[in-house]
Amino acid sequence: MFTEECINTFLENQEQLFPQAVAESYEAAEAFLEDCMAQVVDSIEEVREYLEESGADVEGMSDEELEDASEVFALPDGKYLIVEG
């Protein structure tokens, strides 16, 4: 379900969301993303829609502020990984 690039991005940057690492290996990161039902979306507009639908107050937030949100991980291919802690 998650690409190698997606899993590696989370593994390398997981401390932006959690004070301590939740996954020490590629396999653990993949399992964690599956367990918490992380989502991959194609654009920052879809990030906004997803967060709005999940009840987050994102009204008035700029695209840059959304990209800086701790649960949003920008992927090298231009997509976004959303991980709700």
C-alpha positions, 0 to 999 in steps of 0.5 A: 500500500505504501511506497518505499519512498513513503515509508523511508520518508516517515522513518527518517522524519517521524520525530516531527510528529512524535517526541520519540521514534515509534519505528526503528526499522523499515518493517516497523514503520510500514506496520505503524503506517498501516496500523494508524491508517495513514493516508497518501494524497496527491496535493496540498488541497487534498491534505486540506480536504482530508484534515477538514473531513477529520475535524481539524480546524484548518480554516485560515491556514495557508498551504505553507502552514498545512505543509508544516503541520506535524502530521503532514509529511511532504514526499519527494514525488510531490505527494503528501503522507498524513499520519494521525498520531 
